[in-house]
Amino acid sequence: MSMITVSPAPHDHTQETVKKLMYGVLIALVPASIVSVIFFGVGTIILILTSMLSCVAFEYLIQKYILKNESTISDGSAMVTGLLLALCLPADIPFWIVIIGSLVAIGVAKMSFGGLGNNPFNPAIVGRVFLFVSFPVQMSTYPKPLQNWFAYTDAATGATPLGMMKEGIKNNETISDIMSKVPDYIDMFLGKMGGSAGEISAIALIIGFIYLLARKIITLHIPISILLTVVIFTGILWKSDPARYADPLFHLLSGGLLLGAIFMATDYVTSPMTASGMWVYGIGIGIITVLIRVFGAYPEGVQFAILIMNAFVPLINKYIKPARFGERLKNE
Amino acid sequence: MLKTFRKGGIHPEENKITAGKPIVDLPVPPVVILPTLQHIGTPATVLVKKGDKVKTGQMIAAGEGFIAANVHSSVTGTVTRVDKFTDASGYKRMAIEIGTGADEWMDDIDTGPGLVREISISIPEIMVRIWDKGIVGMGGATFPTHVKMAFPRGKKASILIINGAECEPYITADHSLMLEKGEEILIGIRIIMDALGVEKAIVGVENNKYDGIENLRKFSDKYPGISIQGLKVKYPQGSEKHLIKSLLGREVPSGGLPIDIGTVIFNIGTMYAVYEAVQKNKPLISRIVTVTGKSLKYPSNFRVRIGTPVSELIKAAGGLPENANKIIAGGPMMGKALNTLEVPVTKGMSGLLVLDDVESGRKPVQNCIRCSRCVSVCPMGIEPYLIMAMVEKEKCEFLDDCHINDCMECGSCSYICPANRPLLDYIRLGKTKLKKRKQALKEAE
């Protein structure tokens, strides 16, 4: 014994680290990425590589030349942002647009607030929304699934089920007319439909969800509260007028709802700290999503809903506190 | 059905290496150091001087005041020094050093092996005996037992709770007592029940000591009113307030005591000490210490004379391994790291844990990623991340609103943090800062 360490308790520590959690999220996104490559071909590969590499590169460069602090790229959070950003973009989007999106996600939404842990808004969604507003044409056409594997930007494009729904409602078509045009639920469940690279396959996202839960990376609260709210809200609308409103299952399987609810709304940094806070947050996201989808101008609203509720998180944390031990008795 | 508390808690690796190992008597060491403060309260007053000859069990320091405890010589020998010695807290405190000779016990102590079932003395005599024999809480907090037994005016206990949770990883001191001294423990409980006029007692034991539960149940039919309840293995199950919550479903109010909801709680080791004091007239001069660690050659449960230097225990367990880097008095969650092996075993030291250089290191602190794990594991329902941020930013005026003083320092938050943030260190700092701030405000008035 040359030297002994003296430090305050506790002297034991969990094996879980930030790095392991982040890599866990990446692993959970592997099924969705594979399905995307199968359906959209080489475009997805270019998209994912560009996005992940540029996110990591931007974080590295900003820390080295602007912030001049220790590099944190090894914690994996920039890779998670990169992958999530890629998975909510169309697979045929030109790579230079992806790089701009990465710069906004990492540079503006994450590093300008002080890096991991300090950003109020989900970086991947900020990047995605920035591109959506700046490049509306490229961002609202989606490649059709299962065409020429090497098509990339030449791929034939079409509308997403949610796009068809919005268009149809605008043209006063009934739900049953619209439903005859969109892919059937089995295809939607498997992912054979137009959409962003990673959002199409419900089954792949659910496999990722189960992995996240099993590894205890996330808890059930946020995804379940969002999905339940969407089901109940759209269910009420559907029951009230089935000719004008789509059924809940359509809403669950279409668009970015599952990707958003499982992987984006559950981002640690931008979600509430208590279980009851998470319920409020999730219900808020669910309601806003349905409001935008059904009554708003855009076909899809998950990303906007998450951003809006991100803004409420500090307020939720301030007013919704964990139940204290012993308090119940004091109030008796 | 196993019981537990719902809110918070963690499950660290149990590492009960010494579980089921027999209690081994450690030989009387050549020298013992007996601090006058081995309990919560005021230090005892020294009754002996250098050169005095003392017998095993003789009172050598007297508790003065209400919250105090007597100290007895754990060996026979000559007082060699009355001076300040470093104890487990790291501070130098008054202690009596005794060089040991042939072991000769005081005449009034029953040193025979026989089990004494019949409680032959009256209730006031029991109270005096417990005070006289220097009995304190053996679970670690070392609160004098007679103080707990004297309730504030108007309060009444209706149920007695015995803490056998032993939720700290590694430690098996109480477990070994349950296995070897089951009936003695139950007699000890009966004594306290009689003294307090309580009809019912529940012993809570974590289910990783199932053989201990079985052994206690074997005898509990003979002792009416005592039931043994298995508990789910979850840290901090052995916290007084959480054990009450698990067993009775009631929560002690913030800042309150168990007696506020009509219960008193003692450690299982204390019950054995009570048995020895009341039935055998034996003062608290020895205790069980688990000496453990993954790299120790002979991890064991030792019966040790109080005052034995920690180095003797390590020697008996096979010596300090090459890679030893941290020596902890107590368990890994709430134990104190020692800065020297020359500190003595005191009444509250339940374990001695040797960690190697890998286990003992702290990892670099990263940004808080707001994963909310610290909030979800906090058994008191406070927000460690928020308190740490407030302390870091010197916003001490908000610490009261964060209920910082509800924190019992179980360490679950620091344990669970994936960003390796020293949350509990900052909570402790915050408590001190808040206290200073309140003093300053008072003085300014």
Boltz contact constraints between the chains, C-beta under 6 A:
constraints:
  - contact:
      token1: [A, 1]
      token2: [B, 320]
      max_distance: 6.0
  - contact:
      token1: [A, 1]
      token2: [B, 324]
      max_distance: 6.0
  - contact:
      token1: [A, 5]
      token2: [B, 325]
      max_distance: 6.0
  - contact:
      token1: [A, 5]
      token2: [B, 326]
      max_distance: 6.0
  - contact:
      token1: [A, 5]
      token2: [B, 360]
      max_distance: 6.0
  - contact:
      token1: [A, 6]
      token2: [B, 337]
      max_distance: 6.0
  - contact:
      token1: [A, 6]
      token2: [B, 339]
      max_distance: 6.0
  - contact:
      token1: [A, 7]
      token2: [B, 337]
      max_distance: 6.0
  - contact:
      token1: [A, 8]
      token2: [B, 425]
      max_distance: 6.0
  - contact:
      token1: [A, 9]
      token2: [B, 334]
      max_distance: 6.0
  - contact:
      token1: [A, 9]
      token2: [B, 335]
      max_distance: 6.0
  - contact:
      token1: [A, 9]
      token2: [B, 411]
      max_distance: 6.0
  - contact:
      token1: [A, 10]
      token2: [B, 333]
      max_distance: 6.0
  - contact:
      token1: [A, 10]
      token2: [B, 411]
      max_distance: 6.0
  - contact:
      token1: [A, 10]
      token2: [B, 414]
      max_distance: 6.0
  - contact:
      token1: [A, 10]
      token2: [B, 415]
      max_distance: 6.0
  - contact:
      token1: [A, 11]
      token2: [B, 328]
      max_distance: 6.0
  - contact:
      token1: [A, 11]
      token2: [B, 332]
      max_distance: 6.0
  - contact:
      token1: [A, 12]
      token2: [B, 12]
      max_distance: 6.0
  - contact:
      token1: [A, 12]
      token2: [B, 332]
      max_distance: 6.0
  - contact:
      token1: [A, 13]
      token2: [B, 415]
      max_distance: 6.0
  - contact:
      token1: [A, 14]
      token2: [B, 415]
      max_distance: 6.0
  - contact:
      token1: [A, 14]
      token2: [B, 416]
      max_distance: 6.0
  - contact:
      token1: [A, 16]
      token2: [B, 418]
      max_distance: 6.0
  - contact:
      token1: [A, 17]
      token2: [B, 418]
      max_distance: 6.0
  - contact:
      token1: [A, 18]
      token2: [B, 366]
      max_distance: 6.0
  - contact:
      token1: [A, 18]
      token2: [B, 369]
      max_distance: 6.0
  - contact:
      token1: [A, 18]
      token2: [B, 418]
      max_distance: 6.0
  - contact:
      token1: [A, 18]
      token2: [B, 419]
      max_distance: 6.0
  - contact:
      token1: [A, 21]
      token2: [B, 418]
      max_distance: 6.0
  - contact:
      token1: [A, 116]
      token2: [B, 367]
      max_distance: 6.0
  - contact:
      token1: [A, 117]
      token2: [B, 367]
      max_distance: 6.0
  - contact:
      token1: [A, 117]
      token2: [B, 368]
      max_distance: 6.0
  - contact:
      token1: [A, 117]
      token2: [B, 369]
      max_distance: 6.0
  - contact:
      token1: [A, 268]
      token2: [B, 369]
      max_distance: 6.0
  - contact:
      token1: [A, 268]
      token2: [B, 370]
      max_distance: 6.0
  - contact:
      token1: [A, 268]
      token2: [B, 371]
      max_distance: 6.0
  - contact:
      token1: [A, 269]
      token2: [B, 369]
      max_distance: 6.0
  - contact:
      token1: [A, 269]
      token2: [B, 370]
      max_distance: 6.0
  - contact:
      token1: [A, 273]
      token2: [B, 372]
      max_distance: 6.0
  - contact:
      token1: [A, 273]
      token2: [B, 375]
      max_distance: 6.0
  - contact:
      token1: [A, 274]
      token2: [B, 375]
      max_distance: 6.0
  - contact:
      token1: [A, 322]
      token2: [B, 375]
      max_distance: 6.0
  - contact:
      token1: [A, 322]
      token2: [B, 381]
      max_distance: 6.0
  - contact:
      token1: [A, 323]
      token2: [B, 381]
      max_distance: 6.0
  - contact:
      token1: [A, 324]
      token2: [B, 381]
      max_distance: 6.0
  - contact:
      token1: [A, 325]
      token2: [B, 251]
      max_distance: 6.0
  - contact:
      token1: [A, 325]
      token2: [B, 380]
      max_distance: 6.0
  - contact:
      token1: [A, 325]
      token2: [B, 381]
      max_distance: 6.0
  - contact:
      token1: [A, 326]
      token2: [B, 251]
      max_distance: 6.0
  - contact:
      token1: [A, 326]
      token2: [B, 252]
      max_distance: 6.0
  - contact:
      token1: [A, 326]
      token2: [B, 253]
      max_distance: 6.0
  - contact:
      token1: [A, 326]
      token2: [B, 254]
      max_distance: 6.0
  - contact:
      token1: [A, 328]
      token2: [B, 251]
      max_distance: 6.0
  - contact:
      token1: [A, 329]
      token2: [B, 251]
      max_distance: 6.0
  - contact:
      token1: [A, 329]
      token2: [B, 253]
      max_distance: 6.0
  - contact:
      token1: [A, 330]
      token2: [B, 253]
      max_distance: 6.0
